[in-house]
Amino acid sequence: MNWTGFWSIFLLATVKFSVSTVPGPRLGMTFFETALASFAGGATCALVCYFASDAILLYLEKRAQKKQELLESQGIPPKVKRKFTRMNKLVIRVKMKFGQVGICFFAPFFLSVPIGSMVVAKFYGKRWETFPLIVLGLAVNASLTSIIVYFVF
Protein backbone atom coordinates (compact mmCIF):
# COMPACT_ATOMS: atom_id res chain seq x y z
CA MET A 1 0.00 0.00 0.00
CA ASN A 2 1.20 3.48 -0.89
CA TRP A 3 1.06 5.24 2.50
CA THR A 4 2.09 8.62 1.16
CA GLY A 5 -0.75 8.51 -1.34
CA PHE A 6 -3.17 7.25 1.31
CA TRP A 7 -2.42 10.12 3.67
CA SER A 8 -2.46 12.66 0.84
CA ILE A 9 -5.94 11.59 -0.23
CA PHE A 10 -7.03 11.31 3.42
CA LEU A 11 -6.00 14.91 4.14
CA LEU A 12 -7.46 16.19 0.87
CA ALA A 13 -10.78 14.51 1.74
CA THR A 14 -10.93 16.33 5.05
CA VAL A 15 -10.94 19.65 3.23
CA LYS A 16 -12.57 19.06 -0.17
CA PHE A 17 -14.18 15.66 -0.45
CA SER A 18 -15.59 15.94 -3.97
CA VAL A 19 -12.15 16.02 -5.66
CA SER A 20 -10.22 13.83 -3.23
CA THR A 21 -10.23 10.72 -5.43
CA VAL A 22 -8.81 12.46 -8.51
CA PRO A 23 -5.09 12.03 -7.61
CA GLY A 24 -5.51 8.31 -6.80
CA PRO A 25 -4.49 6.84 -10.17
CA ARG A 26 -1.54 9.22 -10.51
CA LEU A 27 -0.28 8.17 -7.08
CA GLY A 28 -0.33 4.51 -8.12
CA MET A 29 -3.15 3.53 -5.78
CA THR A 30 -5.81 0.92 -6.44
CA PHE A 31 -9.51 1.68 -6.67
CA PHE A 32 -10.23 0.34 -3.17
CA GLU A 33 -7.28 2.16 -1.57
CA THR A 34 -8.44 5.44 -3.07
CA ALA A 35 -12.06 4.95 -2.04
CA LEU A 36 -11.01 3.89 1.47
CA ALA A 37 -8.64 6.84 1.95
CA SER A 38 -11.24 9.29 0.70
CA PHE A 39 -13.98 7.83 2.88
CA ALA A 40 -11.76 7.66 5.97
CA GLY A 41 -10.68 11.28 5.62
CA GLY A 42 -14.21 12.52 5.06
CA ALA A 43 -15.66 10.46 7.90
CA THR A 44 -12.97 11.58 10.35
CA CYS A 45 -13.52 15.24 9.52
CA ALA A 46 -17.32 14.79 9.66
CA LEU A 47 -17.02 13.15 13.08
CA VAL A 48 -15.00 16.02 14.50
CA CYS A 49 -16.98 18.84 12.87
CA TYR A 50 -20.44 17.36 13.46
CA PHE A 51 -19.98 16.80 17.17
CA ALA A 52 -17.97 19.99 17.74
CA SER A 53 -20.27 22.20 15.67
CA ASP A 54 -22.07 23.67 18.68
CA ALA A 55 -18.80 24.78 20.25
CA ILE A 56 -17.40 26.04 16.94
CA LEU A 57 -20.52 28.06 16.11
CA LEU A 58 -20.64 29.49 19.64
CA TYR A 59 -16.97 30.53 19.38
CA LEU A 60 -17.56 32.19 16.00
CA GLU A 61 -20.59 34.05 17.35
CA LYS A 62 -18.65 35.37 20.36
CA ARG A 63 -15.79 36.38 18.11
CA ALA A 64 -18.16 38.33 15.85
CA GLN A 65 -19.73 40.06 18.87
CA LYS A 66 -16.29 41.10 20.13
CA LYS A 67 -15.40 42.47 16.70
CA GLN A 68 -18.67 44.38 16.54
CA GLU A 69 -18.12 45.85 20.03
CA LEU A 70 -14.60 46.89 19.05
CA LEU A 71 -15.86 48.62 15.91
CA GLU A 72 -18.61 50.39 17.86
CA SER A 73 -16.12 51.59 20.49
CA GLN A 74 -14.02 53.12 17.69
CA GLY A 75 -17.08 54.81 16.21
CA ILE A 76 -17.11 52.72 13.04
CA PRO A 77 -20.55 51.43 12.04
CA PRO A 78 -20.51 47.62 11.67
CA LYS A 79 -21.29 46.01 8.34
CA VAL A 80 -24.71 44.46 8.01
CA LYS A 81 -24.41 40.74 7.43
CA ARG A 82 -26.41 39.48 4.47
CA LYS A 83 -28.83 36.71 5.30
CA PHE A 84 -30.08 35.79 1.84
CA THR A 85 -26.93 34.79 0.04
CA ARG A 86 -26.84 32.52 -2.97
CA MET A 87 -25.42 29.63 -0.93
CA ASN A 88 -28.03 30.01 1.83
CA LYS A 89 -30.80 29.93 -0.75
CA LEU A 90 -29.32 26.80 -2.32
CA VAL A 91 -29.05 25.02 1.03
CA ILE A 92 -32.66 25.88 1.93
CA ARG A 93 -33.87 24.78 -1.50
CA VAL A 94 -32.11 21.41 -1.12
CA LYS A 95 -33.49 21.06 2.41
CA MET A 96 -37.05 21.71 1.23
CA LYS A 97 -36.78 19.48 -1.82
CA PHE A 98 -34.77 16.49 -0.56
CA GLY A 99 -35.18 16.73 3.21
CA GLN A 100 -32.84 15.24 5.77
CA VAL A 101 -31.42 12.54 3.50
CA GLY A 102 -30.61 15.04 0.75
CA ILE A 103 -28.82 17.41 3.11
CA CYS A 104 -26.90 14.55 4.75
CA PHE A 105 -25.79 13.12 1.39
CA PHE A 106 -25.11 16.29 -0.60
CA ALA A 107 -24.01 19.03 1.84
CA PRO A 108 -20.65 17.43 2.77
CA PHE A 109 -20.03 16.55 -0.88
CA PHE A 110 -20.82 19.87 -2.57
CA LEU A 111 -19.88 22.37 0.13
CA SER A 112 -17.03 20.77 2.04
CA VAL A 113 -17.02 18.20 4.81
CA PRO A 114 -16.53 20.65 7.71
CA ILE A 115 -19.09 23.19 6.51
CA GLY A 116 -21.53 20.52 5.31
CA SER A 117 -21.34 18.67 8.63
CA MET A 118 -22.00 21.87 10.55
CA VAL A 119 -24.96 22.73 8.29
CA VAL A 120 -26.43 19.27 8.85
CA ALA A 121 -25.86 19.52 12.60
CA LYS A 122 -27.55 22.93 12.65
CA PHE A 123 -30.64 21.69 10.80
CA TYR A 124 -30.95 18.10 12.06
CA GLY A 125 -28.57 17.83 15.04
CA LYS A 126 -31.22 16.56 17.45
CA ARG A 127 -32.13 13.50 15.36
CA TRP A 128 -30.21 10.30 16.07
CA GLU A 129 -30.06 9.11 12.45
CA THR A 130 -28.33 12.21 11.12
CA PHE A 131 -24.69 11.24 11.64
CA PRO A 132 -25.10 7.67 10.29
CA LEU A 133 -26.70 9.20 7.18
CA ILE A 134 -23.70 11.51 6.75
CA VAL A 135 -21.33 8.52 6.99
CA LEU A 136 -23.45 6.52 4.54
CA GLY A 137 -23.51 9.48 2.14
CA LEU A 138 -19.73 9.83 2.36
CA ALA A 139 -19.30 6.10 1.62
CA VAL A 140 -21.61 6.26 -1.40
CA ASN A 141 -20.01 9.46 -2.71
CA ALA A 142 -16.46 8.10 -2.23
CA SER A 143 -17.42 4.97 -4.17
CA LEU A 144 -19.10 6.90 -6.97
CA THR A 145 -16.29 9.40 -7.41
CA SER A 146 -13.73 6.57 -7.39
CA ILE A 147 -15.73 4.73 -10.05
CA ILE A 148 -15.84 7.88 -12.16
CA VAL A 149 -12.09 8.54 -11.76
CA TYR A 150 -10.95 4.95 -12.39
CA PHE A 151 -13.42 3.65 -14.94
CA VAL A 152 -14.69 6.68 -16.85
CA PHE A 153 -11.58 8.87 -17.16
C-alpha positions, -999 to +999 in steps of 0.1 A: +000+000+000+012+035-009+011+052+025+021+086+012-007+085-013-032+072+013-024+101+037-025+127+008-059+116-002-070+113+034-060+149+041-075+162+009-108+145+017-109+163+051-109+197+032-126+191-002-142+157-005-156+159-040-122+160-057-102+138-032-102+107-054-088+125-085-051+120-076-055+083-068-045+068-102-015+092-105-003+082-071-003+045-081-032+035-058-058+009-064-095+017-067-102+003-032-073+022-016-084+054-031-121+050-020-110+039+015-086+068+020-112+093+007-140+078+029-118+077+060-107+113+056-142+125+051-157+105+079-130+116+103-135+152+095-173+148+097-170+131+131-150+160+145-170+188+129-204+174+135-200+168+172-180+200+177-203+222+157-221+237+187-188+248+203-174+260+169-205+281+161-206+295+196-170+305+194-176+322+160-206+341+174-187+354+204-158+364+181-182+383+158-197+401+189-163+411+201-154+425+167-187+444+165-181+459+200-146+469+190-159+486+159-186+504+179-161+516+205-140+531+177-171+548+162-171+527+130-206+514+120-205+476+117-213+460+083-247+445+080-244+407+074-264+395+045-288+367+053-301+358+018-269+348+000-268+325-030-254+296-009-280+300+018-308+299-007-293+268-023-291+250+010-327+259+019-339+248-015-321+214-011-335+211+024-370+217+012-368+195-018-348+165-006-352+167+032-328+152+058-314+125+035-306+150+008-288+174+031-269+145+048-258+131+014-251+163-006-240+190+018-206+174+028-200+166-009-208+199-026-199+224+001-170+208+020-170+182+048-165+207+077-191+232+065-215+205+053-213+187+086-220+219+106-250+227+083-264+193+088-259+195+126-275+229+127-306+217+108-309+181+121-286+178+150-312+166+175-321+135+154-302+103+161-301+091+124-283+122+111-247+112+116-251+077+103-267+092+072-237+115+067-213+085+070-234+065+045-235+095+021-197+098+024-193+061+016-216+063-014-200+095-027-165+081-022-174+050-042-191+069-070-163+094-074-137+066-074-157+047-101-158+079-122-121+085-118-110+050-124-134+036-149-147+067-168-116+089-172 
